[in-house]
Amino acid sequence: MLNLLYDLLYEPDGAFSFLRLFNYITSRAMFAALTGLAISILAGQRSILALFKAGFTDRVRDYGVLDISGKRGTPTMGGVMIVVATAVAAFLWCDLSNPFVLISAAALVWFSALGLVDDLQKHRFGDAEKGLRRWPKFLLQTAFGIGLGLILYMPATSPLPPELRSTLQLPFVKAPIVDLGWTSVLVTALIVAFAANAVNFADGLDGLAVVPAFFVAAVYGVFGYVLGNQVYSTYLQFVKIPGAGELAIFCAGLVGASVGFLWFNAYPAEVFMGDAGSLPLGGVLGTLAALLRQEVLFLLAGGVFVAEMASVVLQDWVGLKLLKRRIIYRAPLHHTFQYMGMAETKIAVRFWIVSGLLMVISLISLKVR
């Protein structure tokens, strides 16, 4: 929105010559990050107090020998802070006519609504098990993914160049490995639903999910900037995606908002993210992966989320349903480390370290191909 001031008021030697900053993606990305951070921190304490007064406190599950009594009564649904701060930052600094921004914003709204309904259901019945059931939630996530897949695949609606609409890319490999054809729609739906659920499962310890999430967002922000830039995309031998650079600004706002949320969510958490935060975070990350046709990259950059999701599948489907026994102590994976006696803060920080390393490796894949 504010970049419109550049078009209206900018003159090279005029009083508003400083507005040239609004014409650069890098400058707007920095402003978006600062905007998201400022909104999260400045509005954080009041938001937490409002959630507490409204009775939106955590309905903790019984994990048997794990002591979770200290978390009871902590305000939840704090992920709304991330959503609002990201939305405001995007509104102020992104090009609102850009299709990549509009699709990312649609993902933010869709998955936020889904997460809010889930959290409100839990609040209504006073039970963490009384939210939306797993299959209806999965179907709604997949519905968005299929819609996105169709938009990206169909020539009349796709913002992608023809050579990227249905291809599958691998990190560290220059050329697409296969043209998926219409099945690219299914791949898009799968990565969106997978990412949304993976982040949701990882949100179990103070600060655990939000840090890997903004690391992954930072990776896709850099990829968006490179793939949308003629010079860098040509130099690094990527197919240029016109307009994708605006995703760098959207991702920067998301990173800033998430860092601001971490201010209150770090151990001991003053507020929990809830599904109102974890679902939109995951849904947006999956959408970014599809928009840039870097779906497989999520498996690398979001390796922490992949491990958490894999532990749930391994325990629930392979262990309990097929073998009729537990394979690990408890799923998701972070609870297994708790059972082994590791402190909550150590688990979270080690997951952060691993996620940071995966972010670096993911960025190396820009050059080493």
MINU-349125 format. One record per residue (C-alpha): residue in one letter; x, y, z. Coordinates in steps of 0.2 Angstrom, whole numbers, padded with zeros to 4 digits, always signed. Each point is the difference from the previous one (the first is absolute). Layout:
REM MINU-349125
aXYZ...
//
This chain:
REM MINU-349125
m+0000+0000+0000l+0013+0013+0005n+0010-0004-0016l-0014+0010-0009l+0007+0015+0008y+0015-0002-0011d-0011+0001-0015l-0010+0015+0006l+0013+0011+0008y+0018-0005-0005e+0011+0012-0010p+0018-0003-0001d+0005+0017+0007g-0016+0004+0009a-0004+0001+0019f-0006-0018-0001s+0015-0007-0008f+0002-0012+0015l-0015-0009-0007r+0011-0009-0012l+0003-0013+0014f-0018-0005-0002n+0005-0006-0018y+0013-0013+0006i-0005-0017+0006t+0014-0001+0012s-0005+0016+0009r-0018-0005+0001a+0004-0017+0007m+0010+0008+0014f-0014+0012+0004a-0012-0015-0001a+0010-0009+0013l+0001+0014+0011t-0018+0003-0001g-0005-0018+0004l+0012+0000+0015a-0006+0017+0007i-0018-0005-0001s+0002-0017+0008i+0011+0008+0014l-0011+0016+0003a-0016-0009-0001g+0005-0016+0009q-0003+0003+0018r-0017+0008-0003s-0005-0015-0011i+0006-0012+0013l-0010+0008+0013a-0015+0001-0011l+0001-0019-0004f+0001-0003+0019k-0015+0010+0005a-0010-0008-0014g+0004-0017+0007f+0010-0006-0015t+0012-0010+0011d+0009-0016-0005r-0009-0017+0002v+0015-0011+0003r-0001-0018-0004d+0005-0014+0012y+0017-0007-0004g+0001-0012+0014v+0017+0001+0008l+0004+0017-0008d-0004+0015+0012i-0009+0013-0010s-0009+0008+0015g+0010+0016-0001k-0007+0003-0017r-0018+0000+0005g-0008+0016-0001t+0012+0008-0012p-0009+0011-0014t-0001-0009-0017m-0005+0006-0017g+0015+0012+0000g+0004-0005-0018v-0013+0013-0004m+0014+0013+0004i+0011-0008-0014v-0015+0000-0012v-0005+0018+0003a+0018+0007+0000t+0004-0009-0016a-0016+0006-0008v+0004+0018+0004a+0018-0001-0005a-0005-0007-0017f-0014+0013-0002l+0012+0014+0003w+0015-0006-0010c-0005-0013-0013d-0007+0004-0018l-0018-0005+0003s-0003-0003-0018n+0013-0014+0000p-0007-0017-0002f+0013-0008+0011v-0004+0011+0014l-0019-0002-0003i+0002-0019+0001s+0011+0000+0015a-0013+0012+0009a-0014-0012-0005a+0010-0014+0008l+0002+0010+0016v-0018+0004+0001w-0006-0018-0004f+0011-0009+0012s-0003+0014+0014a-0019-0003-0002l+0003-0019+0001g+0011+0002+0016l-0012+0012+0008v-0014-0012-0002d+0010-0014+0007d+0005+0010+0015l-0017+0007+0003q-0007-0018+0000k+0013-0005+0014h-0005+0016+0010r-0019-0004-0002f+0001-0017+0007g+0015+0003+0012d+0010-0015-0007a+0015-0001-0011e-0007-0015-0009k-0016+0009-0005g+0007+0010-0014l-0003-0003-0019r+0002-0019-0004r+0015-0005-0009w-0008-0005-0017p-0011+0016-0002k+0015+0010+0004f+0011-0009-0012l-0014+0001-0014l-0001+0019+0002q+0019+0002-0001t+0000-0011-0015a-0014+0010-0008f+0011+0016+0001g+0014-0010-0007i-0010-0007-0015g-0006+0018-0004l+0017+0006+0001g+0007-0014-0011l-0013+0003-0013i+0004+0019-0001l+0018-0004-0002y-0002-0013-0013m-0013+0008-0011p+0008+0012-0013a-0015+0013+0001t+0003+0002+0019s+0018-0005+0004p+0013+0014+0004l+0014-0012-0003p+0009-0001-0017p-0005-0015-0011e+0015-0011+0004l-0003+0000+0019r-0019-0003+0000s+0001-0018+0002t+0018-0005+0003l+0008-0007+0016q+0017+0009+0006l+0013-0008+0011p+0012+0010+0011f+0018-0001-0006v-0006-0005-0018k-0001+0013-0014a-0013-0008-0012p-0018-0006+0005i+0001-0018+0003v-0018-0004-0007d-0015+0008-0008l-0014-0005+0012g-0014+0006-0012w-0017+0001+0009t+0006-0010+0015s+0010+0016+0005v-0017+0005+0007l+0000-0014+0012v+0018+0003+0004t-0005+0018+0005a-0014-0006+0010l+0011-0012+0009i+0014+0012+0005v-0013+0013+0006a-0009-0012+0011f+0017-0008+0005a+0008+0016+0005a-0016+0006+0010n-0001-0016+0010a+0019-0001+0003v+0001+0017+0008n-0016-0004+0010f+0008-0016+0007a+0016+0009+0004d-0009+0013+0011g+0002-0009+0016l+0014+0009+0010d+0003+0018+0004g+0007+0008-0015l+0003-0016-0009a-0010+0003-0016v+0002+0018-0003v+0019+0001-0003p+0001-0014-0013a-0015+0008-0008f+0008+0017-0003f+0016-0009-0005v-0009-0008-0014a-0009+0016-0004a+0017+0009-0002v+0006-0014-0012y-0016+0002-0011g+0002+0019+0001v+0018-0001-0006f-0006-0012-0014g-0014+0012-0005y+0012+0014-0001v+0013-0010-0011l-0013-0008-0011g-0009+0017-0003n+0016+0009-0005q+0006-0001-0018v+0019+0002+0005y+0000-0012+0014s-0011-0013-0008t+0010+0000-0016y+0017-0001+0010l-0006-0014+0011q-0008-0009-0015f-0018+0000+0006v-0015+0003-0011k-0006+0018+0005i-0017+0002+0008p-0006+0017-0004g-0008+0008+0016a+0007-0013+0012g+0011+0013+0008e-0015+0007+0009l+0000-0016+0010a+0016+0006+0008i-0010+0014+0008f-0014-0011+0006c+0012-0012+0007a+0010+0014+0009g-0017+0006+0008l-0003-0018+0006v+0017-0002+0007g-0001+0017+0009a-0017-0005+0007s+0006-0017+0006v+0015+0007+0008g-0011+0012+0010f-0011-0014+0005l+0015-0010+0006w+0003+0015+0012f-0015-0007+0010n+0000-0018-0005a+0018-0004+0006y+0001-0011+0015p-0009+0003+0012a-0013+0004-0013e-0012+0014+0004v-0011-0005-0014f-0002-0015-0011m-0002+0000-0019g-0015-0011-0002d-0007-0007-0016a-0004+0018-0004g+0019+0003-0003s+0007-0017-0004l-0012-0004-0014p+0002+0017-0009l+0019-0001+0002g+0001-0018-0008g-0013+0004-0013v+0009+0016-0006l+0017-0009+0000g-0008-0014-0011t-0007+0013-0011l+0016+0009-0002a+0008-0017-0005a-0013-0003-0013l+0001+0018-0007l+0019-0001-0003r-0001-0018-0006q+0012-0005+0014e-0011-0013+0009v+0014-0012+0003l+0010+0014+0008f-0012+0000+0015l+0005-0018+0004l+0018+0007+0003a-0003+0018+0007g-0014-0007+0010g+0008-0015+0006v-0005+0002+0018f-0018+0000-0005v+0003-0015-0011a+0007-0009+0014e-0015+0005+0012m-0012-0006-0014a+0009-0016-0003s+0000-0004+0018v-0019+0001+0001v-0003-0010-0016l+0013-0013+0006q-0009-0001+0017d-0018+0001-0004w-0001-0009-0017v+0015-0012+0000g+0002-0004+0019l-0018+0001+0008k-0010-0005-0016l+0011-0013-0008l+0012-0006+0013k-0012+0003+0015r+0014+0007+0010r+0010+0016+0003i+0015+0003-0010i+0006+0016+0009y-0005+0005+0018r-0011+0014-0006a-0004+0010-0016p+0003+0013-0006l+0019-0002+0002h+0003+0014+0012h-0010-0010+0014t+0011-0015-0002f+0015+0011+0005q-0010+0006+0015y-0003-0018+0005m+0019-0003-0001g+0002+0013+0013m+0006+0015-0011a-0005+0017+0006e-0013+0009-0011t+0011+0015-0003k+0015-0011-0006i-0012-0009-0012a-0006+0016-0007v+0017+0008-0002r+0007-0016-0008f-0014+0000-0013w+0003+0018-0003i+0019-0004-0004v-0005-0014-0011s-0012+0011-0009g+0013+0014-0002l+0012-0013-0008l-0013-0006-0012m-0004+0018-0005v+0019+0003-0004i+0000-0016-0010s-0016+0005-0009l+0008+0017-0005i+0016-0009-0006s-0011-0009-0012l-0002+0016-0010k+0018+0000-0005v+0005-0018+0001r-0011-0008-0014
//
